[in-house]
Amino acid sequence: MPSNGEGTTGVEVTVAAAVDRAKDAVADHRLLAVGDEAWAKFLAVLDRPAASKPRLERLFAEEPLFE
């Protein structure tokens, strides 16, 4: 792909545009507006102990494919 005239390739321009778009999408979802009851439920879920996940533990114990 030809460069954009500023010493960058088309791929670099495309990646930069994708990163900018992703930042905009994330910025649009940073705030969470909920009522008091929903907020209390949300905090309760965060505060509860983690559940044991044997399948996940086995997966993390396996040798990585790409190392």
Secondary structure, DSSP 8 states (H G I E B T S, - for coil): ----SSS--HHHHHHHHHHHHHHHHHHTTS-----HHHHHHHHHHHHS-----HHHHHHHHS--TT-
